[in-house]
Amino acid sequence: MAKTGYFIPYGVNGGKYNMDKDESLLQQSINNSVEVPVLRFYGWKPACVSLGRNQKDSHINKEFCKQNNIDIVRRLTGGRALLHDRELTYSFICPVHFLKNGESVILSYKEISSALVLGLKELGINADFPEASRAKTKFEYCMSLSTGADLCYREKKIIGSAQFRKQGYILQHGSIMFDYDAEVIENIFYEKPAENKIAVLKDILPDISIEKLCRCFKHGFEKRFEISFVEH
């Protein structure tokens, strides 16, 4: 009999709600000693800048964000700032021991992200992990650089992920963009996004629906971890 996990269907909310919800789901798993994973998909409205857990906000144009109704929140997870707008975000929570390589940060990233690879494969997108390299620190915008925790399509970053650990549990979440506005990003971060390093779904599958994307990613997680998700 297949293992079961909890699934929270796609919903669109503000940045504070989205980050509070991920933190709440993580804490619930810890408090209740949940042995199975929790998978959630979500979108953002209004657009929102999320800052990494320990990242300074001095490089953010707060006045531009205020004038254009763009929220600013801080994530539990690390990494660099990202504008959440035209994208699908996933979050995956599980006990460390649920994963074969849960004790290793980089291997656990790849283990969870391999489910995303399977989901993309259902869509005809062959993604892989970038070769290990030092991050180019001149880029403050998250999608402008790739690390071993990310996924690439034809050497361009297609999914950026971040992770947080607490009391034997892992929260990993990440973004796949349908499209982005380079001018808005430049106004927020005072730098142009590295467009030659970013892959967006608009250029690969222009007619993809959010429903199909969620369905394929859900299948990818179910296949990778031999699990069946039930709506929670």
C-alpha positions as a Python dict, from the first residue, in 0.01 Angstrom:
ca = {
    (1, 'M'): (0, 0, 0),
    (2, 'A'): (136, 340, -102),
    (3, 'K'): (241, 586, 165),
    (4, 'T'): (27, 898, 195),
    (5, 'G'): (121, 1261, 242),
    (6, 'Y'): (-68, 1587, 282),
    (7, 'F'): (-138, 1817, -12),
    (8, 'I'): (-251, 2181, 1),
    (9, 'P'): (-391, 2284, -341),
    (10, 'Y'): (-289, 2599, -525),
    (11, 'G'): (-408, 2928, -381),
    (12, 'V'): (-314, 3292, -431),
    (13, 'N'): (-242, 3511, -128),
    (14, 'G'): (-31, 3801, -7),
    (15, 'G'): (335, 3761, 83),
    (16, 'K'): (294, 3767, 461),
    (17, 'Y'): (22, 3503, 446),
    (18, 'N'): (232, 3280, 222),
    (19, 'M'): (539, 3294, 443),
    (20, 'D'): (336, 3260, 763),
    (21, 'K'): (155, 2960, 615),
    (22, 'D'): (479, 2780, 531),
    (23, 'E'): (610, 2847, 881),
    (24, 'S'): (281, 2732, 1036),
    (25, 'L'): (280, 2407, 836),
    (26, 'L'): (637, 2340, 942),
    (27, 'Q'): (554, 2404, 1308),
    (28, 'Q'): (245, 2184, 1289),
    (29, 'S'): (455, 1899, 1151),
    (30, 'I'): (702, 1944, 1437),
    (31, 'N'): (435, 1976, 1708),
    (32, 'N'): (244, 1669, 1587),
    (33, 'S'): (553, 1461, 1497),
    (34, 'V'): (414, 1418, 1145),
    (35, 'E'): (598, 1136, 969),
    (36, 'V'): (481, 1214, 613),
    (37, 'P'): (556, 1510, 386),
    (38, 'V'): (338, 1814, 322),
    (39, 'L'): (328, 1959, -31),
    (40, 'R'): (182, 2300, -109),
    (41, 'F'): (151, 2513, -424),
    (42, 'Y'): (75, 2884, -421),
    (43, 'G'): (84, 3218, -600),
    (44, 'W'): (127, 3580, -486),
    (45, 'K'): (-104, 3882, -500),
    (46, 'P'): (3, 4155, -487),
    (47, 'A'): (355, 4104, -615),
    (48, 'C'): (605, 4064, -333),
    (49, 'V'): (978, 4080, -269),
    (50, 'S'): (1100, 3812, -30),
    (51, 'L'): (1431, 3859, 149),
    (52, 'G'): (1649, 3573, 265),
    (53, 'R'): (1649, 3498, 637),
    (54, 'N'): (1968, 3694, 713),
    (55, 'Q'): (1979, 3921, 412),
    (56, 'K'): (2004, 4297, 450),
    (57, 'D'): (1741, 4510, 276),
    (58, 'S'): (1963, 4807, 191),
    (59, 'H'): (1971, 4712, -178),
    (60, 'I'): (1590, 4723, -209),
    (61, 'N'): (1415, 5032, -347),
    (62, 'K'): (1145, 5044, -80),
    (63, 'E'): (988, 5364, -214),
    (64, 'F'): (939, 5208, -559),
    (65, 'C'): (780, 4903, -397),
    (66, 'K'): (546, 5120, -192),
    (67, 'Q'): (442, 5328, -493),
    (68, 'N'): (374, 5016, -700),
    (69, 'N'): (193, 4809, -435),
    (70, 'I'): (474, 4553, -405),
    (71, 'D'): (498, 4391, -64),
    (72, 'I'): (826, 4310, 112),
    (73, 'V'): (855, 4010, 344),
    (74, 'R'): (1130, 3803, 501),
    (75, 'R'): (1155, 3427, 448),
    (76, 'L'): (1245, 3161, 700),
    (77, 'T'): (1485, 3027, 440),
    (78, 'G'): (1818, 3172, 333),
    (79, 'G'): (1932, 3289, -8),
    (80, 'R'): (1893, 3616, -190),
    (81, 'A'): (1599, 3842, -262),
    (82, 'L'): (1340, 3749, -522),
    (83, 'L'): (1039, 3921, -674),
    (84, 'H'): (737, 3690, -661),
    (85, 'D'): (484, 3784, -925),
    (86, 'R'): (410, 3575, -1233),
    (87, 'E'): (516, 3241, -1092),
    (88, 'L'): (423, 2916, -922),
    (89, 'T'): (577, 2856, -580),
    (90, 'Y'): (604, 2516, -416),
    (91, 'S'): (680, 2424, -57),
    (92, 'F'): (771, 2078, 72),
    (93, 'I'): (800, 1987, 439),
    (94, 'C'): (920, 1654, 572),
    (95, 'P'): (1114, 1494, 857),
    (96, 'V'): (1487, 1473, 792),
    (97, 'H'): (1468, 1093, 814),
    (98, 'F'): (1200, 1080, 542),
    (99, 'L'): (1477, 1148, 290),
    (100, 'K'): (1750, 903, 203),
    (101, 'N'): (2004, 1187, 225),
    (102, 'G'): (1823, 1410, 473),
    (103, 'E'): (2126, 1477, 692),
    (104, 'S'): (2315, 1635, 402),
    (105, 'V'): (2196, 1982, 305),
    (106, 'I'): (2310, 1972, -58),
    (107, 'L'): (2205, 1610, -115),
    (108, 'S'): (1864, 1673, 40),
    (109, 'Y'): (1818, 1972, -191),
    (110, 'K'): (1886, 1746, -487),
    (111, 'E'): (1667, 1467, -353),
    (112, 'I'): (1367, 1699, -318),
    (113, 'S'): (1442, 1881, -641),
    (114, 'S'): (1459, 1552, -830),
    (115, 'A'): (1079, 1538, -782),
    (116, 'L'): (1059, 1874, -961),
    (117, 'V'): (1273, 1730, -1241),
    (118, 'L'): (1016, 1452, -1287),
    (119, 'G'): (734, 1705, -1292),
    (120, 'L'): (907, 1914, -1556),
    (121, 'K'): (978, 1600, -1756),
    (122, 'E'): (603, 1534, -1780),
    (123, 'L'): (585, 1872, -1953),
    (124, 'G'): (866, 1783, -2192),
    (125, 'I'): (1120, 2002, -2012),
    (126, 'N'): (1450, 1832, -1934),
    (127, 'A'): (1601, 2010, -1634),
    (128, 'D'): (1925, 1933, -1453),
    (129, 'F'): (2146, 2061, -1175),
    (130, 'P'): (2407, 2325, -1258),
    (131, 'E'): (2772, 2245, -1224),
    (132, 'A'): (2912, 2348, -888),
    (133, 'S'): (3056, 2697, -900),
    (134, 'R'): (3107, 2995, -674),
    (135, 'A'): (2811, 3232, -665),
    (136, 'K'): (2869, 3561, -847),
    (137, 'T'): (2812, 3789, -556),
    (138, 'K'): (2758, 4099, -768),
    (139, 'F'): (2404, 3972, -831),
    (140, 'E'): (2161, 4045, -549),
    (141, 'Y'): (1863, 3912, -747),
    (142, 'C'): (1817, 3542, -674),
    (143, 'M'): (1730, 3420, -1025),
    (144, 'S'): (2043, 3582, -1173),
    (145, 'L'): (2271, 3314, -1031),
    (146, 'S'): (2259, 2935, -997),
    (147, 'T'): (2385, 2715, -717),
    (148, 'G'): (2381, 2342, -654),
    (149, 'A'): (2036, 2386, -497),
    (150, 'D'): (1876, 2508, -820),
    (151, 'L'): (1753, 2354, -1145),
    (152, 'C'): (1854, 2465, -1492),
    (153, 'Y'): (1710, 2426, -1841),
    (154, 'R'): (1962, 2463, -2122),
    (155, 'E'): (2207, 2621, -1877),
    (156, 'K'): (1951, 2878, -1758),
    (157, 'K'): (1801, 2877, -1410),
    (158, 'I'): (1440, 2757, -1419),
    (159, 'I'): (1370, 2682, -1051),
    (160, 'G'): (1538, 2846, -753),
    (161, 'S'): (1494, 2683, -413),
    (162, 'A'): (1582, 2758, -52),
    (163, 'Q'): (1577, 2547, 263),
    (164, 'F'): (1527, 2582, 639),
    (165, 'R'): (1572, 2318, 910),
    (166, 'K'): (1418, 2301, 1255),
    (167, 'Q'): (1399, 2025, 1515),
    (168, 'G'): (1454, 1741, 1271),
    (169, 'Y'): (1232, 1879, 993),
    (170, 'I'): (1306, 2037, 656),
    (171, 'L'): (1115, 2313, 478),
    (172, 'Q'): (1217, 2362, 116),
    (173, 'H'): (1037, 2604, -112),
    (174, 'G'): (1109, 2751, -450),
    (175, 'S'): (984, 2940, -755),
    (176, 'I'): (925, 2870, -1121),
    (177, 'M'): (848, 3183, -1323),
    (178, 'F'): (598, 3216, -1602),
    (179, 'D'): (744, 3553, -1694),
    (180, 'Y'): (901, 3862, -1538),
    (181, 'D'): (934, 4234, -1600),
    (182, 'A'): (1303, 4320, -1626),
    (183, 'E'): (1235, 4693, -1582),
    (184, 'V'): (1047, 4636, -1256),
    (185, 'I'): (1326, 4414, -1123),
    (186, 'E'): (1587, 4676, -1215),
    (187, 'N'): (1386, 4943, -1035),
    (188, 'I'): (1358, 4729, -720),
    (189, 'F'): (1711, 4590, -702),
    (190, 'Y'): (1910, 4866, -879),
    (191, 'E'): (2043, 4607, -1124),
    (192, 'K'): (1931, 4442, -1444),
    (193, 'P'): (1841, 4074, -1415),
    (194, 'A'): (2086, 3845, -1595),
    (195, 'E'): (1839, 3757, -1871),
    (196, 'N'): (2082, 3516, -2034),
    (197, 'K'): (2078, 3311, -1712),
    (198, 'I'): (1702, 3292, -1650),
    (199, 'A'): (1452, 3051, -1810),
    (200, 'V'): (1079, 3132, -1799),
    (201, 'L'): (785, 2912, -1895),
    (202, 'K'): (649, 3175, -2135),
    (203, 'D'): (942, 3102, -2366),
    (204, 'I'): (917, 2722, -2335),
    (205, 'L'): (545, 2643, -2298),
    (206, 'P'): (355, 2968, -2363),
    (207, 'D'): (11, 2809, -2321),
    (208, 'I'): (76, 2607, -2004),
    (209, 'S'): (-197, 2639, -1740),
    (210, 'I'): (-136, 2666, -1368),
    (211, 'E'): (-361, 2362, -1320),
    (212, 'K'): (-150, 2143, -1548),
    (213, 'L'): (173, 2268, -1396),
    (214, 'C'): (54, 2185, -1044),
    (215, 'R'): (-71, 1845, -1155),
    (216, 'C'): (261, 1752, -1317),
    (217, 'F'): (465, 1864, -1016),
    (218, 'K'): (234, 1673, -781),
    (219, 'H'): (283, 1362, -996),
    (220, 'G'): (657, 1420, -983),
    (221, 'F'): (661, 1421, -603),
    (222, 'E'): (434, 1116, -586),
    (223, 'K'): (652, 923, -828),
    (224, 'R'): (983, 1024, -671),
    (225, 'F'): (883, 936, -317),
    (226, 'E'): (637, 656, -398),
    (227, 'I'): (365, 838, -213),
    (228, 'S'): (2, 934, -267),
    (229, 'F'): (-105, 1281, -154),
    (230, 'V'): (-442, 1347, 7),
    (231, 'E'): (-588, 1696, 19),
    (232, 'H'): (-543, 1864, 356),
}
